[in-house]
Amino acid sequence: MRLPPKTLTIFCIAAALGALGGLIAFRILLSFTPPGERLQGTFTEACLWGDTQTMARLWPAGASPNGRILDGGPEGPTGYPPDPPLHQAAQFGSANAVQWLIEHGANVNSIVDEGDSLWSPLDVAEDHLKQAQRTVDILKAHGAKTGHRK
């Protein structure tokens, strides 16, 4: 699973131009997205980042814990992730968002068809753990040490 190109473009613009540039680029992208898609897309992005405050604000407005971006397709032409919110939260290890979504009716056994494989939220979370452990292993193999965490 991966972020759609338009979302990655937004992140790159934000990094290059600072927060204001990223906000302007995001608003331009939103101007080409239908309002219903915007609501669900913003909700899904909030799930990805574990932003339960935004999730709670958008849910009464019509965002769905099981909603998908209708014209998302595999690349997410709207710039939003095409996968259901629970898949996004599970992919990024957003435990608070996963809990919130389940408490608000998300289907824990929903399936995303990636063409060559089927992914449940649990599959996505397990893959995330494997990738995180692989990253830790690579860093340690190259002499990385922990910092000054408090």
C-alpha positions as CSV (number, residue, x, y, z in Angstrom):
1,M,0.0,0.0,0.0
2,R,1.3,3.5,-0.8
3,L,0.3,7.1,-0.7
4,P,-1.2,8.4,-3.9
5,P,1.0,10.6,-6.1
6,K,-1.0,13.8,-5.6
7,T,-0.7,13.3,-1.8
8,L,3.0,12.8,-2.2
9,T,3.2,15.9,-4.4
10,I,1.5,17.9,-1.6
11,F,4.0,16.6,0.9
12,C,6.9,17.6,-1.4
13,I,5.6,21.1,-2.0
14,A,5.0,21.6,1.7
15,A,8.6,20.5,2.5
16,A,10.1,22.7,-0.2
17,L,8.0,25.8,0.4
18,G,7.2,25.5,4.1
19,A,3.8,25.2,5.7
20,L,2.3,28.1,3.9
21,G,3.3,26.7,0.5
22,G,1.9,23.3,1.4
23,L,-1.4,24.8,2.5
24,I,-1.7,26.7,-0.7
25,A,-1.0,23.6,-2.8
26,F,-3.5,21.6,-0.7
27,R,-6.2,24.2,-1.2
28,I,-5.5,24.1,-5.0
29,L,-5.9,20.4,-5.0
30,L,-9.2,20.6,-3.0
31,S,-10.6,23.1,-5.5
32,F,-10.7,20.3,-8.1
33,T,-12.3,17.8,-5.7
34,P,-16.1,17.4,-5.4
35,P,-17.4,18.4,-1.9
36,G,-18.5,14.9,-0.8
37,E,-15.1,13.5,-1.8
38,R,-13.5,16.3,0.1
39,L,-15.3,15.5,3.3
40,Q,-14.5,11.8,3.1
41,G,-11.0,12.4,1.9
42,T,-10.2,14.8,4.7
43,F,-11.7,12.3,7.2
44,T,-9.5,9.5,5.7
45,E,-6.4,11.7,5.9
46,A,-7.2,12.5,9.5
47,C,-7.4,8.7,10.1
48,L,-4.1,8.2,8.5
49,W,-2.4,10.7,10.8
50,G,-4.4,9.6,13.9
51,D,-6.1,13.0,14.2
52,T,-9.1,11.9,16.3
53,Q,-10.2,15.5,16.9
54,T,-10.7,16.1,13.2
55,M,-12.3,12.7,12.8
56,A,-14.8,13.5,15.6
57,R,-15.6,16.8,13.9
58,L,-16.2,15.4,10.4
59,W,-18.2,12.3,11.4
60,P,-21.4,14.1,12.3
61,A,-21.0,16.0,9.0
62,G,-21.4,12.8,7.0
63,A,-17.9,11.3,6.9
64,S,-18.1,7.5,7.2
65,P,-15.8,5.1,9.1
66,N,-16.4,2.7,6.2
67,G,-16.3,5.3,3.4
68,R,-14.1,5.2,0.4
69,I,-13.2,7.8,-2.1
70,L,-15.5,7.0,-5.0
71,D,-13.2,8.2,-7.8
72,G,-10.0,7.3,-5.9
73,G,-8.9,4.3,-8.0
74,P,-5.5,2.8,-7.3
75,E,-3.7,6.1,-7.6
76,G,-6.2,8.3,-5.8
77,P,-6.9,10.9,-8.6
78,T,-8.5,13.2,-6.0
79,G,-5.3,13.2,-4.1
80,Y,-6.9,11.4,-1.2
81,P,-6.1,7.8,-0.2
82,P,-8.6,5.4,-2.0
83,D,-8.5,2.8,0.8
84,P,-11.0,2.8,3.7
85,P,-10.1,4.9,6.8
86,L,-9.4,1.8,8.9
87,H,-6.9,0.5,6.4
88,Q,-5.2,3.9,6.4
89,A,-5.0,4.1,10.2
90,A,-3.8,0.5,10.4
91,Q,-1.1,1.2,7.8
92,F,0.4,4.1,9.7
93,G,0.0,2.6,13.1
94,S,-2.4,5.2,14.3
95,A,-3.8,3.2,17.3
96,N,-6.0,5.9,18.6
97,A,-7.6,6.3,15.2
98,V,-8.1,2.5,14.8
99,Q,-9.8,2.5,18.2
100,W,-12.0,5.4,17.3
101,L,-13.0,4.0,14.0
102,I,-14.0,0.6,15.5
103,E,-16.0,2.3,18.2
104,H,-17.8,4.2,15.5
105,G,-18.7,1.2,13.3
106,A,-15.7,0.6,11.1
107,N,-15.8,-2.9,9.5
108,V,-12.7,-4.7,11.0
109,N,-12.9,-7.3,8.2
110,S,-13.2,-5.0,5.2
111,I,-11.1,-6.0,2.2
112,V,-9.1,-3.9,-0.2
113,D,-8.3,-5.7,-3.5
114,E,-4.9,-4.6,-4.7
115,G,-5.0,-6.8,-7.8
116,D,-2.5,-9.4,-6.8
117,S,-3.6,-9.6,-3.1
118,L,-6.4,-8.9,-0.7
119,W,-5.8,-6.8,2.3
120,S,-7.8,-6.6,5.5
121,P,-7.0,-3.9,8.2
122,L,-5.2,-6.6,10.2
123,D,-3.1,-7.6,7.1
124,V,-2.1,-3.9,6.7
125,A,-1.2,-3.5,10.4
126,E,0.9,-6.7,10.4
127,D,2.7,-5.5,7.2
128,H,3.3,-2.1,8.9
129,L,4.9,-3.9,11.9
130,K,7.1,-6.0,9.6
131,Q,8.3,-2.9,7.7
132,A,8.9,-1.0,11.0
133,Q,11.0,-3.9,12.3
134,R,12.9,-4.1,9.0
135,T,13.7,-0.4,9.3
136,V,14.9,-0.9,12.9
137,D,17.1,-3.8,11.8
138,I,18.6,-1.8,8.9
139,L,19.4,1.2,11.2
140,K,21.0,-1.0,13.9
141,A,23.0,-2.9,11.3
142,H,24.5,0.4,10.3
143,G,25.4,1.4,13.8
144,A,22.4,3.6,14.7
145,K,21.9,4.2,18.4
146,T,18.9,5.5,20.3
147,G,18.8,9.2,21.1
148,H,18.1,11.1,24.2
149,R,14.4,10.2,24.7
150,K,12.8,11.3,28.0
